Amino acid sequence: MYVLDRLGRIGRFVWSGWAGLAGLSLFAAIWQAGHEHYGSFILPAPLETLRTALDQLADPLSWEVAGITVLRAVEGFGLSALVGAIGGLLVGYSPAAIRLTRPVVTVLLGVPPIAWIVLAMIWFGSTDGTIVTTVVVATVPLIFVAAVEGVATRDRGLDDMARAFGAGPVARFWSLGMRHIAAYLFPSLTVGLGTAFKVAVMAELLANTGGIGGALAMARTNLDVPQALAWVLIAVAALICVEYGFVQPVRAELERWRDAARPWGVKR
């Protein structure tokens, strides 16, 4: 029964991808309309961009270039998720700590990523440290705020009820608290992952540290719009693979309780 339940949930997760494909098809249609209005020099056609991206991926060197960016973005995102989630969980249980950290978070959110890129270039030079540091500083506040909000808005009555039935602190946190916090945390992780890829590519372009950002700088120099859009498409494809290959499956695992409250046949 466990294996069948697991296979059923995997099947539902894969089947839900049709909605995503429909959304991407709509985006491609709007893109095609823009191409027909502005022409190939301003906005190449989606199929032309896709062919250029596939030609790029036929070169093993392009995989290495994309892999550098993905590794930097994932490293920065992983550190951000760890620091932001743990820090938010600790601070969320203390109203005084929430009041103390709120102005700091506001300041960090108000500083544009490009300013952190400049500072990181001064501190670390044109190295991976510049990219990872910029990603961490740009995404930690988003995850931290979500974790704090999840802890602060938990239902304390359910916690008291579980304590009355003999549940220990770990059981109460995992069975009740974490389920509620996940509803706040995972949307911020999704936004943070997208921000990590965007900031990583932007930092690579400005710091001249290779990766997809470096390839975009080369395409800009050559005024090669299809090449630039092809690299953007590769970056977005890598982001989708990371999100739906790791973040969303973990979210689905932690939110299995939602299936119990959903009527049969009703889709999200």
Secondary structure, DSSP 8 states (H G I E B T S, - for coil): -HHHHHHHHHHHHHHTHHHHHHHHHHHHHHHHHHHHHH-TTTS--HHHHHHHHHHHHTSHHHHHHHHHHHHHHHHHHHHHHHHHHHHHHHHHT-HHHHHHHHHHHHHHHHS-HHHHHHHHHHHH-SSHHHHHHHHHHHHHHHHHHHHHHHHHTS-HHHHHHHHHTT--HHHHIIIIIHHHHHHHHHHHHHHHHHHHHHHHHHHHHHHT--HHHHHHHHHHHTT-HHHHHHHHHHHHHHHHHHIIIIIHHHHHHHTTHHHHTS-TT---
